[in-house]
Amino acid sequence: MKKVMSKKTRKRSIKTGLPPGTLVYTGDREKESVKITIIDYDENYFQEQDVNCSEECFPFRDKTTVSWINIDSIHQADIIESIGKHFRIHPLVLEDLMSTGQRPKVENYDDYIFIVLRMLSYNERKDRIDDEQLSLIIGHNFVISFQEIEGDVFNPIRIRIREAKGYIRKMKADYLAYALIDAIVDNYFIITEKLEEKTEQIEESLLTSSTTSELQEINSLKREMVSMRRILWSSREAFNILGRKESSLFSDNTLLYIRDVYDHAVQLIDTIDSLREIVSDMINVHLSNVSNRLNEIMKVLTVISTIFMPITFLAGLYGMNFEHMPELKWRLGYPILLLVMLTIGISMLTFFKRRKWF
């Protein structure tokens, strides 16, 4: 993780001193191949195709049908610049979509809307949350989505478009944009469920043991929740701006759905806040368990030391070997002394148990 963070920091430093609007990719996924997919549809028409170059996207700017242009991998500045010029996208917008550290936001322009969201996925193999920037350009009859890598949470939407399920084929580009946003937020619920499961597992393990590895898991879980909470707060503000009817590109009907997405974001924030409190309490429980275990160990050691104090005194007393000590000449002196020591030890142990000190 440290290597990835330092690499991103170095990449951002490349932009220092460059003019505004300079296209520099700041991510770490330059090995991904660029893939452009176009889905064009209306209520009675559907076409899906993969294209080889950005120029093949140009005819879809002015079509009367709804066009969804999806671009996987954004590290090639020439492709981004070509699409930006033809669709009349501001250079600062292009700069932002190639700068992968953007927070979720909404920017309204004259004839399009620029939206940045964070698309999360749970990596089962590495047991972590992967974060990817998703940028949307929403026009009158088109939506352009920019992703860092191939693979997303939009397959259910593609199926609905192909099979003409629901309202999506009857609606305009604004509804398609809503569907994409809603898919991302719905996936947040899946991520939250994963965090809840991890929280429950750590809670159960804390009841039986408290090890250093569990403390590391708690800290890792806390960092994930802090990151997700930051994403959700920014996303909520973006959805709030989007639902204010500041652009004519979104109809009143679609804005109702956007407000529902806003409510989902608020619900997710409440859930994450509750989980953060639980995780904070788990840290206190872990520290309490460690302290209690240390106290138990110290109690055992103290009891052992207390029992052996009079025994050690007797052993030291008769270990002096003075000439006129009468007990040294007794035939039964040694077994009697051992019996006295054993009696003292048993008596003290019995006394401690009755007082529930041990």
C-alpha positions as CSV (number, residue, x, y, z in Angstrom):
1,M,0.0,0.0,0.0
2,K,2.8,2.5,0.8
3,K,4.4,1.9,-2.6
4,V,1.1,2.6,-4.4
5,M,0.5,5.8,-2.4
6,S,4.0,7.1,-3.0
7,K,3.7,6.3,-6.7
8,K,0.5,8.3,-7.0
9,T,2.1,11.2,-5.1
10,R,5.0,11.2,-7.6
11,K,2.6,11.2,-10.5
12,R,0.7,14.2,-9.1
13,S,3.9,16.1,-8.8
14,I,4.4,15.7,-12.6
15,K,1.6,18.3,-13.0
16,T,3.3,20.9,-11.0
17,G,3.8,24.0,-13.0
18,L,1.9,22.8,-16.1
19,P,-0.9,25.0,-17.6
20,P,-4.5,24.3,-16.5
21,G,-6.1,21.8,-18.8
22,T,-2.9,19.8,-19.4
23,L,-3.9,16.1,-19.7
24,V,-1.7,14.0,-17.4
25,Y,-2.9,10.6,-16.1
26,T,-2.1,10.4,-12.4
27,G,-3.3,6.8,-11.8
28,D,-1.2,3.6,-11.7
29,R,-3.0,1.5,-14.3
30,E,-1.2,2.4,-17.5
31,K,-0.8,-1.2,-18.5
32,E,-4.6,-1.5,-19.1
33,S,-5.6,-1.6,-22.7
34,V,-8.1,0.9,-23.9
35,K,-11.5,-0.5,-24.8
36,I,-14.4,1.6,-26.2
37,T,-18.0,0.2,-26.2
38,I,-21.1,1.9,-27.5
39,I,-24.7,1.0,-26.8
40,D,-27.2,2.9,-28.9
41,Y,-30.9,2.5,-28.3
42,D,-34.4,3.8,-28.1
43,E,-37.7,2.0,-27.4
44,N,-37.7,0.1,-30.7
45,Y,-34.0,0.0,-31.6
46,F,-30.9,-1.4,-30.0
47,Q,-27.3,-1.7,-31.2
48,E,-24.1,-2.7,-29.2
49,Q,-20.6,-2.6,-30.6
50,D,-16.9,-2.3,-29.8
51,V,-15.0,0.3,-31.7
52,N,-11.3,0.6,-32.4
53,C,-10.8,4.3,-32.3
54,S,-12.3,7.4,-30.8
55,E,-13.4,8.8,-34.2
56,E,-16.0,6.1,-34.4
57,C,-17.8,7.7,-31.4
58,F,-18.3,11.0,-33.1
59,P,-21.5,10.3,-35.0
60,F,-23.3,9.5,-31.8
61,R,-23.1,13.1,-30.5
62,D,-26.1,14.3,-32.6
63,K,-28.2,11.1,-32.9
64,T,-31.8,11.2,-31.8
65,T,-31.4,7.8,-30.0
66,V,-29.7,7.4,-26.6
67,S,-26.0,6.6,-26.8
68,W,-23.9,5.2,-24.0
69,I,-20.2,5.4,-24.8
70,N,-18.1,3.5,-22.2
71,I,-14.3,3.9,-22.2
72,D,-12.2,1.5,-20.2
73,S,-8.7,2.8,-19.3
74,I,-8.0,6.6,-19.4
75,H,-4.3,6.8,-19.5
76,Q,-4.0,7.6,-23.2
77,A,-4.3,11.4,-23.4
78,D,-4.8,11.5,-27.2
79,I,-8.0,9.5,-27.0
80,I,-9.4,11.6,-24.2
81,E,-8.5,14.8,-26.0
82,S,-10.0,13.6,-29.3
83,I,-13.3,12.8,-27.6
84,G,-13.3,16.0,-25.6
85,K,-12.8,18.2,-28.7
86,H,-15.6,16.6,-30.6
87,F,-18.1,16.5,-27.8
88,R,-17.1,20.1,-26.8
89,I,-15.9,19.2,-23.3
90,H,-14.0,21.8,-21.4
91,P,-10.2,21.0,-21.0
92,L,-10.5,21.4,-17.2
93,V,-13.1,18.6,-17.2
94,L,-10.8,16.4,-19.2
95,E,-7.9,17.2,-16.8
96,D,-10.1,16.2,-13.9
97,L,-11.2,12.9,-15.3
98,M,-7.6,11.9,-15.9
99,S,-6.6,13.0,-12.4
100,T,-7.8,9.9,-10.6
101,G,-7.7,11.3,-7.0
102,Q,-10.9,13.4,-7.5
103,R,-13.5,13.4,-4.8
104,P,-17.2,12.8,-5.9
105,K,-18.7,16.0,-7.4
106,V,-21.1,17.4,-9.9
107,E,-20.4,20.3,-12.3
108,N,-23.0,21.8,-14.5
109,Y,-22.1,23.2,-17.9
110,D,-24.2,24.8,-20.7
111,D,-24.9,21.6,-22.6
112,Y,-23.6,18.8,-20.4
113,I,-23.1,17.7,-16.8
114,F,-19.8,16.4,-15.5
115,I,-20.0,13.9,-12.6
116,V,-17.2,12.2,-10.7
117,L,-18.0,9.2,-8.5
118,R,-16.0,6.5,-6.7
119,M,-16.8,2.9,-7.9
120,L,-16.0,0.4,-5.1
121,S,-15.6,-3.3,-5.4
122,Y,-14.7,-5.9,-2.8
123,N,-11.6,-8.0,-3.6
124,E,-12.3,-11.4,-2.1
125,R,-8.8,-12.7,-2.9
126,K,-7.0,-9.9,-1.1
127,D,-9.8,-9.2,1.4
128,R,-9.9,-5.5,0.8
129,I,-11.9,-2.8,-0.9
130,D,-10.7,-1.6,-4.3
131,D,-11.4,2.0,-5.3
132,E,-11.7,3.3,-8.9
133,Q,-12.7,6.7,-10.2
134,L,-15.7,6.8,-12.6
135,S,-16.4,10.0,-14.6
136,L,-19.7,10.7,-16.4
137,I,-20.4,13.2,-19.2
138,I,-24.1,13.6,-19.6
139,G,-25.5,15.3,-22.7
140,H,-28.9,15.7,-24.2
141,N,-28.9,12.3,-25.9
142,F,-25.6,10.6,-24.8
143,V,-23.7,9.5,-21.7
144,I,-20.0,9.0,-21.8
145,S,-18.5,6.9,-18.9
146,F,-14.7,6.9,-18.2
147,Q,-13.3,4.0,-16.1
148,E,-9.8,3.2,-15.1
149,I,-10.0,-0.5,-15.8
150,E,-12.3,-2.9,-17.5
151,G,-15.0,-4.4,-15.3
152,D,-17.7,-2.6,-13.4
153,V,-21.1,-2.9,-11.7
154,F,-23.1,-2.0,-14.8
155,N,-23.9,-5.5,-16.2
156,P,-27.5,-5.5,-14.8
157,I,-28.1,-2.2,-16.7
158,R,-26.7,-3.6,-19.9
159,I,-29.0,-6.6,-19.6
160,R,-32.0,-4.3,-19.0
161,I,-31.1,-2.4,-22.1
162,R,-30.5,-5.5,-24.3
163,E,-33.7,-7.2,-23.1
164,A,-35.8,-4.0,-22.9
165,K,-36.7,-4.6,-19.3
166,G,-38.2,-1.8,-17.2
167,Y,-38.4,1.8,-18.3
168,I,-34.8,2.4,-19.4
169,R,-35.4,1.9,-23.2
170,K,-38.4,4.3,-23.0
171,M,-36.4,7.0,-21.2
172,K,-33.8,9.6,-22.2
173,A,-30.1,9.9,-21.4
174,D,-30.8,11.4,-18.0
175,Y,-32.5,8.2,-16.9
176,L,-29.5,6.2,-18.1
177,A,-27.2,8.4,-16.1
178,Y,-29.5,7.8,-13.0
179,A,-29.3,4.1,-13.6
180,L,-25.5,4.1,-13.6
181,I,-25.4,6.2,-10.5
182,D,-27.9,4.0,-8.8
183,A,-25.9,0.9,-9.6
184,I,-22.8,2.4,-8.0
185,V,-24.8,3.3,-4.8
186,D,-26.4,-0.1,-4.7
187,N,-23.0,-1.6,-4.8
188,Y,-22.1,0.5,-1.7
189,F,-24.7,-1.5,0.2
190,I,-22.9,-4.7,-0.7
191,I,-19.6,-3.2,0.4
192,T,-21.2,-2.1,3.7
193,E,-22.6,-5.6,4.3
194,K,-19.0,-7.0,3.8
195,L,-17.8,-4.5,6.4
196,E,-20.6,-5.5,8.8
197,E,-19.6,-9.2,8.4
198,K,-16.0,-8.4,9.1
199,T,-17.0,-6.4,12.1
200,E,-19.1,-9.3,13.5
201,Q,-16.3,-11.8,13.0
202,I,-13.8,-9.6,14.8
203,E,-16.3,-9.0,17.6
204,E,-16.8,-12.8,18.1
205,S,-13.0,-13.4,18.1
206,L,-12.5,-10.7,20.7
207,L,-14.7,-12.7,23.1
208,T,-12.2,-15.5,23.1
209,S,-8.8,-13.9,22.5
210,S,-7.1,-10.6,21.8
211,T,-4.0,-10.8,19.7
212,T,-1.8,-8.3,17.8
213,S,-3.2,-9.6,14.5
214,E,-6.8,-8.8,15.6
215,L,-5.7,-5.3,16.5
216,Q,-4.2,-4.9,13.0
217,E,-7.5,-6.1,11.5
218,I,-9.4,-3.6,13.6
219,N,-7.2,-0.7,12.5
220,S,-7.5,-1.8,8.9
221,L,-11.2,-2.0,9.1
222,K,-11.3,1.4,10.7
223,R,-9.3,2.9,7.9
224,E,-11.6,1.3,5.3
225,M,-14.6,2.8,7.1
226,V,-13.0,6.3,7.3
227,S,-12.3,6.2,3.5
228,M,-15.8,5.0,2.7
229,R,-17.4,7.6,4.9
230,R,-15.4,10.3,3.1
231,I,-16.6,9.0,-0.2
232,L,-20.3,8.8,0.9
233,W,-20.3,12.3,2.3
234,S,-18.9,13.8,-0.9
235,S,-21.3,11.6,-2.9
236,R,-24.3,12.8,-0.9
237,E,-23.4,16.4,-1.6
238,A,-23.0,15.6,-5.3
239,F,-26.5,14.0,-5.4
240,N,-27.9,16.9,-3.5
241,I,-26.6,19.3,-6.1
242,L,-27.8,17.1,-8.9
243,G,-31.3,17.0,-7.5
244,R,-31.7,20.8,-7.3
245,K,-32.9,21.2,-10.9
246,E,-30.0,23.3,-11.8
247,S,-29.8,21.8,-15.3
248,S,-32.4,21.3,-18.0
249,L,-30.7,17.9,-18.9
250,F,-32.5,16.2,-16.0
251,S,-36.3,16.0,-16.2
252,D,-38.5,16.3,-13.1
253,N,-39.3,12.6,-13.2
254,T,-35.7,11.6,-13.2
255,L,-34.9,14.0,-10.4
256,L,-37.3,12.1,-8.2
257,Y,-35.1,9.0,-8.7
258,I,-32.0,11.1,-8.0
259,R,-33.5,12.2,-4.7
260,D,-34.1,8.5,-3.8
261,V,-30.4,7.9,-4.5
262,Y,-29.6,10.8,-2.1
263,D,-31.7,9.1,0.6
264,H,-29.8,5.9,0.0
265,A,-26.5,7.8,0.5
266,V,-27.8,9.2,3.8
267,Q,-28.8,5.7,4.9
268,L,-25.3,4.4,4.1
269,I,-23.7,7.2,6.0
270,D,-25.8,6.3,9.1
271,T,-24.8,2.7,8.8
272,I,-21.1,3.5,8.4
273,D,-21.2,5.9,11.4
274,S,-22.7,3.1,13.5
275,L,-20.1,0.7,12.4
276,R,-17.3,3.2,13.2
277,E,-18.6,3.5,16.7
278,I,-18.6,-0.3,17.1
279,V,-15.1,-0.5,15.7
280,S,-13.9,2.2,18.2
281,D,-15.5,0.3,21.0
282,M,-13.8,-2.9,19.7
283,I,-10.4,-1.2,20.2
284,N,-11.4,-0.4,23.8
285,V,-12.5,-4.0,24.3
286,H,-9.2,-5.3,22.9
287,L,-7.2,-3.0,25.2
288,S,-9.4,-4.1,28.2
289,N,-8.9,-7.8,27.3
290,V,-5.1,-7.3,27.1
291,S,-5.2,-5.4,30.4
292,N,-7.3,-8.1,32.1
293,R,-5.1,-10.8,30.8
294,L,-2.1,-9.0,32.2
295,N,-3.8,-8.5,35.5
296,E,-4.6,-12.3,35.7
297,I,-1.0,-13.1,35.0
298,M,0.2,-10.6,37.6
299,K,-2.3,-12.0,40.1
300,V,-1.0,-15.6,39.6
301,L,2.6,-14.4,40.0
302,T,1.7,-12.4,43.1
303,V,0.0,-15.4,44.7
304,I,3.0,-17.6,44.0
305,S,5.4,-15.0,45.3
306,T,3.3,-14.6,48.5
307,I,3.1,-18.3,49.2
308,F,6.8,-18.7,48.8
309,M,7.7,-15.7,51.0
310,P,7.4,-17.5,54.4
311,I,8.8,-20.7,52.9
312,T,11.8,-18.8,51.6
313,F,12.2,-17.2,55.0
314,L,12.3,-20.6,56.7
315,A,14.7,-22.0,54.1
316,G,17.0,-18.9,54.6
317,L,16.8,-19.1,58.3
318,Y,17.9,-22.7,58.5
319,G,20.4,-22.2,55.7
320,M,22.6,-20.0,58.0
321,N,24.0,-23.2,59.7
322,F,25.0,-21.6,63.0
323,E,26.7,-24.0,65.4
324,H,24.2,-23.7,68.3
325,M,21.0,-24.0,66.4
326,P,19.3,-26.9,68.2
327,E,17.1,-27.9,65.3
328,L,20.1,-28.8,63.2
329,K,20.8,-31.8,65.4
330,W,17.3,-33.3,65.3
331,R,16.9,-36.5,63.4
332,L,13.5,-35.5,62.1
333,G,14.4,-31.8,61.7
334,Y,14.5,-31.9,57.9
335,P,11.1,-33.7,57.3
336,I,9.5,-31.6,60.0
337,L,10.7,-28.4,58.3
338,L,9.4,-29.6,54.9
339,L,6.0,-30.5,56.5
340,V,5.8,-27.0,58.0
341,M,6.6,-25.4,54.6
342,L,4.0,-27.6,52.9
343,T,1.4,-26.7,55.5
344,I,2.1,-23.0,55.2
345,G,1.7,-23.2,51.4
346,I,-1.5,-25.2,51.5
347,S,-3.0,-22.9,54.2
348,M,-2.2,-19.7,52.3
349,L,-3.6,-21.2,49.1
350,T,-6.8,-22.3,50.8
351,F,-7.1,-18.8,52.4
352,F,-6.7,-17.1,49.0
353,K,-9.3,-19.3,47.3
354,R,-11.9,-18.7,50.1
355,R,-11.4,-15.0,49.7
356,K,-11.7,-15.5,45.9
357,W,-8.3,-13.8,45.4
358,F,-7.3,-16.7,43.1
